[in-house]
C-alpha cells in the first residue's frame, strides 16, 4: 500500500505501535525518517522498538535524536536511562534521568504539590476499589493517574506493576520497575520486586542478579538472602536436570 500523506503514515504507524505490532510499525517509521520527519514521536517509537529487539545502540541513537528535537520528551529520557542502566552505564543513565526530572520539575513548577498529592490519593482509592473486584484495566488507569500526580513513585509504580502482571503484561511491568530503578538506583524494594517478577517468569538468572545487587548494598537484607537461596536452589536443580 502506497502512503502519500505524511500525517496518514504517522497515524498508521502509531496505531500499529500502540497495538504492539512492532513489525508493522517499524518500516512505516523508517519511511517517515527517509522523508526527513522531524517528529520526536517517530524516533521515540523506533527507540522503543529497537529496545524491544535488543538493538541497544540503535535504541540509544533514536532516543537521543528524540531529545535533540524535543528536550522535554521525558519518555525518551526515561527509555534512554533504562538502556544505559541495562548496559551497566549507571552514572550516565542517572544523569539522563536527573536531567529529565529537572526539566519536568521546571515544567510543573506552577502546580500545587499539595493539591496533586490529594488528587493522587483519590485516584488511588478508586484504583483500590477496581483492583479489589479484579477490574485491573480500570485500576491501572487510576494508578497511572496517581503515579503522574504524586512524588511517591515507588508506591504507585508497585501498584501499576501488580495490575500489569494481572492483565498479562509482565514485559511492561518489568519496564516500569526498571524505570523506577533508573531514577532511584538505591531503591532496594524495587530490585526485590523486580527479582520476584523475574523469578515468577522462570528467568532465574535475572532474578539472582537483582537480589545480589541488593545484597551488595545491604549485606544483611534477610528478604534478599531468602529469595536468593530459593533461586539458587532452583537454578542448581535445573543444571542437574
Backbone as JSON, one array per atom type, in Angstrom:
{
  "sequence": "XXXXXXXXXXXXXXXXXXXXXXXXXXXXXXXXXXXXXXXXXXXXXXXXXXXXXXXXXXXXXXXXXXXXXXXXXXXXXXXXXXXXXXXXXXXXXXXXXXXXXXXXXXXXXXXXXXXXXXXXXXXXXXXXXXXXXXXXXXXXXXXXXXXXXXXXXXXXXXXXXXXXXXXXXXXXXXXXXXXXXXXXXXXXXXXXXXXXXXXXXXXXXXXXXXXXXXXXXXXXXXXXXXXXXXXXXXXXXXXXX",
  "N": [[0.85, -1.21, 0.0], [0.63, 2.16, -0.92], [1.69, 5.1, 0.68], [0.97, 8.45, 0.7], [0.45, 10.81, 2.06], [2.01, 12.42, 4.72], [1.03, 12.71, 7.38], [-0.96, 10.76, 7.48], [0.55, 8.46, 7.24], [2.02, 8.59, 9.61], [-0.02, 8.39, 11.55], [-0.97, 5.81, 11.01], [1.31, 4.31, 11.61], [1.51, 4.86, 14.36], [-0.82, 3.61, 15.27], [-0.25, 0.9, 14.8], [1.96, 0.7, 16.5], [0.87, 1.26, 19.06], [-0.69, -0.96, 19.31], [1.16, -2.83, 19.81], [2.23, -4.01, 17.56], [4.93, -4.24, 16.39], [6.49, -5.08, 14.23], [5.05, -4.29, 12.02], [4.91, -1.58, 12.43], [7.56, -0.61, 12.37], [8.74, -0.48, 9.62], [7.17, 1.58, 8.55], [7.78, 3.75, 10.16], [10.46, 4.04, 9.52], [10.15, 4.83, 6.88], [9.1, 7.35, 7.3], [11.3, 8.65, 8.41], [13.02, 8.61, 6.23], [11.71, 10.47, 4.78], [12.56, 12.7, 5.98], [11.42, 13.28, 8.48], [10.68, 15.27, 11.3], [9.49, 14.66, 13.62], [9.35, 14.05, 17.04], [8.02, 11.87, 18.1], [8.27, 9.83, 16.21], [10.98, 8.99, 16.35], [11.06, 8.29, 19.02], [9.26, 6.1, 19.12], [10.62, 4.33, 17.43], [12.94, 3.97, 18.92], [11.91, 2.62, 21.15], [11.03, 0.27, 19.91], [13.48, -0.77, 18.93], [14.74, -1.2, 21.37], [13.12, -3.22, 22.39], [13.8, -5.21, 20.62], [16.34, -5.73, 21.35], [18.34, -4.26, 20.22], [20.4, -2.28, 21.23], [22.24, -0.15, 20.74], [21.15, 1.13, 18.48], [18.73, 1.87, 19.62], [19.57, 3.68, 21.57], [20.62, 5.74, 19.95], [18.26, 6.53, 18.67], [16.62, 7.45, 20.8], [18.22, 9.55, 21.71], [18.12, 11.21, 19.5], [15.43, 11.88, 19.56], [15.41, 13.51, 21.83], [17.04, 15.56, 20.98], [15.37, 16.83, 19.2], [13.16, 17.42, 20.81], [13.68, 18.42, 23.87], [12.04, 18.2, 26.08], [10.79, 15.79, 25.98], [10.13, 13.56, 27.96], [9.63, 10.79, 28.16], [11.39, 9.66, 26.37], [13.8, 10.27, 27.59], [13.58, 8.7, 29.87], [13.46, 6.14, 28.7], [16.01, 6.05, 27.52], [17.66, 6.22, 29.79], [17.05, 3.8, 31.04], [18.08, 1.89, 29.24], [20.83, 2.53, 29.33], [21.37, 1.89, 31.97], [20.84, -0.86, 31.85], [23.04, -1.59, 30.35], [25.04, -1.27, 32.11], [26.01, 1.25, 32.42], [25.77, 3.13, 34.65], [26.15, 5.69, 35.91], [25.93, 7.44, 33.75], [23.34, 6.85, 32.94], [21.92, 7.67, 35.2], [22.42, 10.42, 35.13], [21.08, 11.2, 32.78], [18.45, 10.64, 33.55], [18.19, 12.35, 35.78], [18.5, 14.86, 34.57], [16.19, 14.87, 32.99], [14.24, 14.83, 34.97], [14.71, 17.28, 36.18], [13.98, 19.05, 34.14], [11.29, 18.38, 33.92], [10.41, 19.09, 36.47], [10.74, 21.85, 36.36], [8.87, 22.42, 34.41], [6.54, 21.79, 35.7], [6.45, 23.55, 37.77], [4.61, 25.48, 38.48], [2.44, 24.16, 39.43], [0.46, 23.05, 42.24], [1.88, 21.15, 44.67], [0.7, 20.02, 46.94], [-2.04, 19.88, 46.36], [-1.87, 18.15, 44.18], [-1.02, 15.77, 45.44], [-3.24, 15.2, 47.02], [-5.16, 14.74, 45.03], [-3.98, 12.53, 43.86], [-4.3, 10.62, 45.86], [-7.07, 10.29, 45.82], [-7.48, 9.16, 43.28], [-6.09, 6.85, 43.8], [-7.69, 5.61, 45.73], [-9.94, 4.96, 44.2], [-8.72, 3.29, 42.36], [-7.97, 1.17, 44.04], [-10.46, 0.11, 44.68], [-11.35, -0.81, 42.17], [-9.34, -2.7, 41.73], [-9.8, -4.52, 43.77], [-12.07, -5.78, 42.91], [-11.15, -7.15, 40.78], [-10.98, -5.73, 38.42], [-8.83, -4.94, 36.54], [-7.8, -3.37, 34.42], [-9.2, -0.94, 34.63], [-8.35, -0.25, 37.19], [-5.63, 0.07, 36.7], [-5.58, 2.35, 35.07], [-6.34, 4.32, 36.92], [-4.26, 4.14, 38.79], [-2.09, 4.92, 37.24], [-2.72, 7.6, 36.9], [-2.44, 8.48, 39.54], [0.29, 7.99, 39.84], [1.4, 9.83, 38.05], [0.75, 12.2, 39.29], [1.74, 12.17, 41.9], [4.56, 12.42, 44.2], [5.4, 10.14, 45.34], [6.73, 7.81, 43.94], [7.56, 5.02, 44.12], [5.43, 3.74, 45.57], [3.13, 3.94, 43.88], [4.1, 2.94, 41.5], [4.54, 0.26, 42.12], [1.91, -0.58, 42.41], [0.94, -0.19, 39.85], [2.52, -2.09, 38.56], [1.55, -4.49, 39.68], [-1.01, -4.53, 38.59], [-0.41, -4.69, 35.84], [0.83, -7.19, 35.71], [-1.33, -8.81, 36.36], [-2.94, -8.5, 34.13], [-1.56, -9.77, 32.22], [0.71, -8.52, 31.18], [3.57, -8.74, 31.64], [6.03, -7.96, 30.61], [5.75, -5.18, 30.31], [5.47, -4.56, 32.97], [8.0, -5.17, 33.96], [9.47, -3.2, 32.62], [8.4, -0.93, 33.83], [9.34, -1.18, 36.46], [12.09, -1.09, 35.98], [12.28, 1.51, 35.07], [11.67, 2.89, 37.41], [13.85, 2.12, 38.99], [15.9, 3.23, 37.52], [15.67, 5.92, 38.14], [16.02, 5.84, 40.86], [18.47, 4.28, 41.88], [19.31, 3.11, 44.26], [17.09, 2.03, 45.46], [16.08, -0.52, 47.11], [13.76, -2.0, 47.5], [12.47, -1.93, 45.04], [14.21, -3.41, 43.44], [14.03, -5.86, 44.73], [11.38, -6.51, 44.18], [11.45, -6.58, 41.39], [13.17, -8.72, 41.04], [11.55, -10.77, 42.09], [9.54, -10.78, 40.17], [10.95, -11.56, 37.86], [11.67, -14.11, 38.78], [9.19, -15.41, 39.01], [8.63, -15.56, 36.34], [10.28, -17.51, 35.55], [12.8, -16.65, 34.91], [15.43, -17.14, 36.13], [18.18, -16.52, 36.4], [18.23, -13.74, 35.92], [16.7, -12.91, 38.09], [18.34, -13.68, 40.23], [20.51, -11.95, 39.76], [19.37, -9.43, 40.4], [18.8, -9.71, 43.15], [21.31, -10.18, 44.17], [22.47, -7.71, 43.68], [21.04, -6.18, 45.51], [22.05, -7.26, 47.9], [24.68, -6.47, 47.72], [24.54, -3.81, 48.42], [23.12, -3.95, 50.79], [24.13, -6.07, 52.83], [22.97, -7.54, 54.89], [20.33, -7.92, 54.32], [17.56, -9.65, 54.91], [15.36, -10.57, 53.42], [16.26, -10.51, 50.77], [18.33, -12.37, 51.0], [16.86, -14.69, 51.56], [15.27, -14.97, 49.24], [17.32, -15.26, 47.37], [18.6, -17.64, 48.13], [16.53, -19.46, 47.65], [16.23, -19.14, 44.86], [18.76, -19.9, 43.92], [18.71, -22.57, 44.62], [16.73, -23.54, 42.89], [17.98, -22.99, 40.48], [20.22, -24.65, 40.63], [19.01, -27.14, 40.65], [17.92, -27.16, 38.08], [20.25, -27.2, 36.54], [21.26, -29.68, 37.2], [19.36, -31.33, 36.08]],
  "CA": [[0.0, 0.0, 0.0], [1.43, 3.37, -1.03], [1.26, 6.19, 1.52], [1.4, 9.73, 0.13], [0.32, 11.84, 3.07], [2.89, 12.21, 5.88], [0.24, 12.55, 8.59], [-1.63, 9.47, 7.41], [1.57, 7.46, 7.51], [2.34, 8.68, 11.04], [-1.16, 7.86, 12.29], [-0.98, 4.36, 10.84], [2.44, 3.78, 12.38], [1.15, 4.94, 15.78], [-1.83, 2.59, 15.55], [0.48, -0.37, 14.9], [2.82, 0.77, 17.68], [0.04, 1.15, 20.26], [-1.2, -2.33, 19.36], [2.35, -3.68, 19.97], [2.55, -4.67, 16.3], [6.16, -3.53, 16.07], [6.99, -5.45, 12.9], [4.33, -3.49, 11.05], [5.17, -0.16, 12.67], [8.95, -0.23, 12.09], [9.01, 0.02, 8.26], [6.48, 2.85, 8.32], [8.57, 4.77, 10.85], [11.66, 4.26, 8.71], [9.72, 5.62, 5.73], [8.96, 8.73, 7.74], [12.64, 9.19, 8.56], [13.52, 8.86, 4.88], [11.05, 11.71, 4.33], [13.11, 13.78, 6.83], [10.49, 13.62, 9.55], [11.24, 15.9, 12.49], [8.58, 14.37, 14.72], [10.01, 13.28, 18.11], [7.29, 10.62, 18.28], [8.8, 8.83, 15.28], [12.23, 8.47, 16.88], [10.77, 7.63, 20.29], [8.69, 4.79, 18.83], [11.69, 3.48, 16.91], [13.81, 3.63, 20.06], [11.22, 1.6, 21.93], [11.05, -0.97, 19.11], [14.84, -1.29, 18.93], [14.99, -1.73, 22.72], [12.4, -4.49, 22.48], [14.53, -6.16, 19.78], [17.68, -5.91, 21.88], [19.29, -3.46, 19.43], [20.56, -1.2, 22.18], [22.92, 1.01, 20.15], [20.17, 1.84, 17.65], [17.75, 2.46, 20.53], [20.21, 4.85, 22.18], [20.66, 6.81, 18.94], [16.89, 7.0, 18.42], [16.17, 8.25, 21.94], [18.99, 10.8, 21.72], [17.58, 12.05, 18.42], [14.16, 12.39, 20.09], [15.69, 14.59, 22.77], [17.57, 16.69, 20.21], [14.22, 17.53, 18.61], [12.3, 17.91, 21.89], [14.32, 18.11, 25.16], [11.02, 17.96, 27.09], [10.18, 14.48, 25.73], [10.68, 12.81, 29.1], [9.57, 9.34, 27.93], [12.63, 9.28, 25.69], [14.84, 10.32, 28.62], [13.41, 7.51, 30.71], [13.88, 4.99, 27.89], [17.46, 6.11, 27.37], [18.31, 5.91, 31.07], [16.86, 2.37, 31.3], [19.05, 1.15, 28.42], [22.17, 2.77, 29.86], [21.48, 1.08, 33.18], [20.94, -2.25, 31.42], [24.39, -1.8, 29.82], [26.0, -1.03, 33.19], [26.49, 2.65, 32.39], [24.85, 3.64, 35.67], [26.29, 7.14, 36.13], [25.39, 8.11, 32.57], [21.89, 6.68, 33.0], [21.41, 8.52, 36.28], [22.47, 11.81, 34.68], [19.98, 11.39, 31.83], [17.2, 10.67, 34.31], [18.19, 13.57, 36.6], [18.25, 15.99, 33.67], [14.78, 14.82, 32.61], [13.45, 15.21, 36.14], [14.88, 18.73, 36.36], [13.15, 19.7, 33.12], [9.89, 18.15, 34.29], [10.13, 19.9, 37.66], [10.58, 23.24, 35.91], [7.63, 22.49, 33.66], [5.4, 21.67, 36.63], [6.73, 24.39, 38.93], [3.45, 26.3, 38.84], [1.4, 23.33, 40.02], [0.49, 22.94, 43.69], [2.16, 19.75, 45.01], [-0.25, 19.54, 47.95], [-3.26, 19.51, 45.63], [-1.56, 16.96, 43.38], [-1.0, 14.59, 46.31], [-4.63, 14.92, 47.4], [-5.8, 14.14, 43.86], [-3.39, 11.2, 43.69], [-4.94, 9.74, 46.84], [-8.43, 10.0, 45.35], [-7.35, 8.18, 42.2], [-5.64, 5.62, 44.43], [-8.86, 4.98, 46.35], [-10.75, 4.37, 43.14], [-7.94, 2.17, 41.84], [-8.07, 0.07, 45.01], [-11.79, -0.5, 44.53], [-11.34, -1.59, 40.93], [-8.44, -3.85, 41.9], [-10.46, -5.47, 44.67], [-13.07, -6.53, 42.13], [-10.42, -7.74, 39.64], [-11.12, -4.91, 37.21], [-7.43, -4.48, 36.55], [-7.56, -2.3, 33.44], [-9.69, 0.31, 35.23], [-7.45, 0.06, 38.3], [-4.37, 0.53, 36.1], [-5.79, 3.72, 34.62], [-6.33, 5.19, 38.09], [-2.93, 4.14, 39.39], [-1.23, 5.74, 36.38], [-3.02, 9.0, 37.23], [-1.79, 8.73, 40.82], [1.73, 7.99, 39.6], [1.76, 11.09, 37.38], [0.5, 13.33, 40.17], [2.39, 12.06, 43.21], [6.01, 12.27, 44.31], [5.67, 8.81, 45.88], [6.81, 6.95, 42.76], [7.56, 3.58, 44.41], [4.11, 3.27, 45.98], [2.19, 3.8, 42.76], [4.69, 2.06, 40.49], [4.28, -1.12, 42.54], [0.5, -0.89, 42.14], [0.87, -0.32, 38.39], [3.14, -3.37, 38.23], [0.62, -5.57, 40.05], [-2.08, -4.55, 37.58], [0.15, -5.16, 34.58], [1.02, -8.63, 35.83], [-2.64, -9.46, 36.36], [-3.55, -8.47, 32.79], [-0.69, -10.5, 31.32], [1.71, -7.66, 30.54], [4.75, -8.82, 32.5], [7.1, -7.17, 29.99], [5.52, -3.78, 30.67], [5.73, -4.46, 34.41], [9.46, -5.13, 34.1], [9.92, -1.87, 32.17], [8.0, 0.06, 34.85], [10.27, -1.29, 37.58], [13.39, -0.6, 35.51], [12.18, 2.97, 35.03], [11.76, 3.34, 38.8], [15.23, 1.9, 39.43], [16.75, 4.2, 36.82], [15.61, 7.17, 38.88], [16.44, 5.61, 42.25], [19.24, 3.03, 41.83], [19.48, 2.53, 45.59], [15.8, 1.61, 45.99], [16.18, -1.98, 47.17], [12.43, -2.61, 47.4], [12.18, -2.09, 43.62], [15.01, -4.54, 42.95], [13.44, -7.07, 45.29], [10.15, -6.8, 43.44], [11.85, -6.97, 40.03], [13.67, -10.08, 41.16], [10.39, -11.67, 42.24], [8.86, -10.86, 38.88], [11.79, -12.43, 37.03], [11.59, -15.47, 39.32], [7.88, -15.94, 38.63], [8.67, -15.79, 34.89], [11.32, -18.52, 35.35], [14.06, -16.03, 34.49], [16.11, -17.29, 37.41], [19.46, -15.79, 36.4], [17.93, -12.31, 36.09], [16.24, -12.74, 39.47], [19.54, -13.75, 41.08], [21.27, -10.71, 39.55], [18.73, -8.34, 41.15], [18.93, -9.92, 44.59], [22.73, -10.0, 44.51], [22.71, -6.27, 43.73], [20.52, -5.72, 46.8], [22.96, -7.69, 48.96], [25.9, -5.66, 47.63], [24.27, -2.58, 49.15], [22.6, -4.29, 52.12], [24.54, -7.47, 53.03], [22.16, -8.23, 55.9], [18.91, -7.9, 53.93], [17.09, -11.03, 55.08], [14.45, -10.93, 52.33], [17.08, -10.79, 49.6], [19.03, -13.63, 51.27], [15.89, -15.8, 51.45], [14.93, -15.11, 47.82], [18.5, -15.72, 46.64], [18.77, -19.06, 48.46], [15.48, -20.19, 46.93], [16.51, -19.1, 43.42], [19.95, -20.7, 43.66], [18.29, -23.96, 44.7], [16.03, -23.86, 41.65], [18.97, -22.95, 39.41], [21.05, -25.84, 40.75], [18.18, -28.28, 40.22], [17.81, -27.08, 36.62], [21.53, -27.61, 35.99], [21.4, -31.13, 37.41], [18.48, -31.99, 35.14]],
  "C": [[0.88, 1.24, 0.0], [0.84, 4.47, -0.15], [1.83, 7.48, 0.94], [1.46, 10.78, 1.21], [1.15, 11.48, 4.32], [2.08, 11.93, 7.14], [-0.48, 11.2, 8.62], [-0.66, 8.34, 7.75], [1.91, 7.42, 9.0], [1.22, 8.08, 11.88], [-1.2, 6.34, 12.22], [0.13, 3.7, 11.64], [2.13, 3.79, 13.87], [0.13, 3.87, 16.16], [-1.17, 1.22, 15.7], [1.3, -0.41, 16.2], [2.0, 0.57, 18.96], [-0.54, -0.24, 20.42], [-0.07, -3.34, 19.54], [2.68, -4.49, 18.73], [3.81, -3.99, 15.72], [6.68, -3.85, 14.67], [6.3, -4.67, 11.79], [4.65, -2.01, 11.2], [6.56, 0.26, 12.19], [9.19, 0.25, 10.66], [8.33, 1.35, 7.96], [7.26, 4.0, 8.97], [9.85, 5.08, 10.08], [11.34, 5.05, 7.44], [9.63, 7.1, 6.1], [10.32, 9.4, 7.92], [13.25, 9.5, 7.2], [12.89, 10.12, 4.28], [11.46, 12.9, 5.19], [12.12, 14.24, 7.9], [11.24, 14.22, 10.73], [10.34, 15.67, 13.71], [9.31, 13.56, 15.8], [9.33, 11.94, 18.35], [7.87, 9.5, 17.43], [10.06, 8.18, 15.87], [12.02, 7.78, 18.23], [10.19, 6.23, 20.06], [9.74, 3.84, 18.3], [12.63, 3.05, 18.03], [13.21, 2.52, 20.9], [11.25, 0.25, 21.21], [12.45, -1.59, 19.13], [15.21, -1.87, 20.31], [14.35, -3.1, 22.88], [13.13, -5.59, 21.7], [15.94, -6.44, 20.3], [18.75, -5.17, 21.1], [19.58, -2.17, 20.19], [21.24, 0.04, 21.59], [21.98, 1.83, 19.27], [19.13, 2.54, 18.53], [18.31, 3.74, 21.15], [20.23, 6.02, 21.19], [19.27, 7.4, 18.7], [16.38, 7.87, 19.56], [16.93, 9.57, 22.02], [18.48, 11.76, 20.65], [16.24, 12.65, 18.86], [14.42, 13.62, 20.95], [16.34, 15.79, 22.1], [16.43, 17.52, 19.64], [13.37, 18.17, 19.71], [12.91, 17.52, 23.24], [13.31, 17.81, 26.28], [10.34, 16.59, 26.94], [10.72, 13.51, 26.78], [10.6, 11.3, 28.92], [10.83, 8.84, 27.25], [13.8, 9.3, 26.69], [14.79, 9.08, 29.5], [13.88, 6.26, 29.97], [15.39, 4.91, 27.75], [18.16, 5.72, 28.66], [18.18, 4.42, 31.41], [17.89, 1.56, 30.52], [20.46, 1.32, 28.98], [22.4, 1.98, 31.14], [21.63, -0.39, 32.84], [22.36, -2.59, 30.94], [25.47, -1.56, 30.88], [26.56, 0.36, 33.23], [25.63, 3.47, 33.35], [24.93, 5.15, 35.86], [25.69, 7.93, 34.97], [23.86, 8.03, 32.57], [21.26, 7.57, 34.05], [21.38, 9.99, 35.86], [21.34, 12.12, 33.71], [18.66, 11.52, 32.58], [17.09, 11.94, 35.14], [17.9, 14.8, 35.75], [16.77, 16.05, 33.27], [13.9, 15.27, 33.76], [13.52, 16.7, 36.38], [14.0, 19.5, 35.38], [11.68, 19.58, 33.49], [9.49, 18.99, 35.5], [9.92, 21.36, 37.29], [9.24, 23.42, 35.2], [6.42, 22.52, 34.59], [5.52, 22.59, 37.84], [5.51, 25.16, 39.4], [2.32, 25.48, 39.48], [1.57, 23.23, 41.53], [0.72, 21.49, 44.09], [1.19, 19.18, 46.03], [-1.54, 19.08, 47.28], [-3.03, 18.25, 44.81], [-1.58, 15.69, 44.23], [-2.41, 14.21, 46.75], [-5.38, 14.25, 46.25], [-5.27, 12.72, 43.64], [-4.04, 10.2, 44.65], [-6.35, 9.35, 46.41], [-8.4, 8.98, 44.21], [-6.93, 6.82, 42.76], [-6.82, 4.87, 45.06], [-9.73, 4.28, 45.31], [-10.03, 3.17, 42.52], [-8.02, 0.96, 42.74], [-9.42, -0.65, 44.88], [-11.85, -1.35, 43.27], [-10.5, -2.85, 41.09], [-9.09, -4.94, 42.74], [-11.46, -6.34, 43.93], [-12.48, -7.07, 40.81], [-10.66, -7.0, 38.33], [-9.8, -4.17, 37.01], [-7.15, -3.36, 35.56], [-8.02, -0.95, 33.99], [-8.8, 0.74, 36.39], [-6.14, 0.65, 37.78], [-4.47, 1.99, 35.67], [-5.72, 4.69, 35.8], [-4.95, 5.28, 38.73], [-1.94, 4.96, 38.55], [-1.46, 7.23, 36.68], [-2.37, 9.38, 38.56], [-0.29, 8.87, 40.65], [2.18, 9.31, 38.98], [1.62, 12.3, 38.3], [1.38, 13.35, 41.42], [3.91, 12.0, 43.11], [6.39, 10.89, 44.85], [5.67, 7.79, 44.74], [6.83, 5.46, 43.09], [6.18, 3.04, 44.74], [3.21, 3.0, 44.78], [2.77, 2.95, 41.62], [4.42, 0.6, 40.85], [2.84, -1.52, 42.25], [0.27, -1.04, 40.63], [1.4, -1.68, 37.97], [2.2, -4.53, 38.54], [-0.52, -5.68, 39.04], [-1.58, -5.13, 36.27], [0.36, -6.67, 34.59], [-0.31, -9.36, 35.73], [-3.32, -9.44, 34.99], [-2.61, -9.09, 31.74], [0.35, -9.66, 30.61], [2.95, -7.58, 31.42], [5.9, -7.99, 31.94], [6.98, -5.69, 30.34], [5.79, -3.55, 32.16], [7.22, -4.36, 34.67], [9.99, -3.74, 33.71], [9.58, -0.81, 33.2], [8.96, 0.03, 36.04], [11.67, -0.8, 37.19], [13.4, 0.93, 35.46], [12.32, 3.54, 36.44], [13.19, 3.23, 39.3], [16.18, 2.88, 38.77], [16.79, 5.53, 37.56], [16.09, 7.06, 40.3], [17.2, 4.3, 42.33], [19.39, 2.34, 43.19], [18.19, 2.02, 46.21], [15.72, 0.08, 46.0], [14.81, -2.66, 47.03], [12.04, -2.84, 45.94], [12.96, -3.26, 43.03], [14.48, -5.86, 43.5], [12.21, -7.49, 44.5], [10.46, -7.23, 42.0], [12.39, -8.4, 40.03], [12.55, -11.09, 41.3], [9.67, -11.87, 40.92], [9.64, -11.76, 37.92], [11.66, -13.89, 37.47], [10.28, -16.14, 38.9], [7.79, -16.23, 37.14], [9.71, -16.85, 34.52], [12.59, -17.95, 34.74], [14.97, -15.97, 35.72], [17.4, -16.49, 37.48], [19.24, -14.29, 36.6], [17.48, -12.02, 37.52], [17.44, -12.73, 40.42], [20.35, -12.46, 40.97], [20.71, -9.57, 40.39], [18.95, -8.49, 42.65], [20.38, -9.81, 45.05], [23.09, -8.51, 44.57], [22.19, -5.67, 45.03], [21.51, -6.04, 47.91], [24.3, -6.97, 48.9], [25.75, -4.39, 48.45], [23.85, -2.85, 50.6], [22.9, -5.77, 52.41], [23.67, -8.24, 54.02], [20.67, -8.23, 55.55], [18.38, -9.33, 53.91], [16.18, -11.49, 53.93], [15.24, -11.3, 51.08], [17.83, -12.12, 49.78], [18.1, -14.82, 51.06], [15.54, -16.05, 49.99], [16.1, -15.74, 47.05], [18.75, -17.21, 46.89], [17.77, -19.92, 47.7], [15.81, -20.26, 45.44], [17.72, -19.96, 43.07], [19.65, -22.19, 43.72], [17.6, -24.41, 43.42], [17.02, -23.93, 40.49], [19.83, -24.22, 39.42], [20.3, -27.08, 40.28], [18.07, -28.33, 38.7], [19.1, -27.56, 35.96], [21.72, -29.11, 36.1], [20.53, -31.91, 36.44], [19.1, -31.96, 33.74]]
}
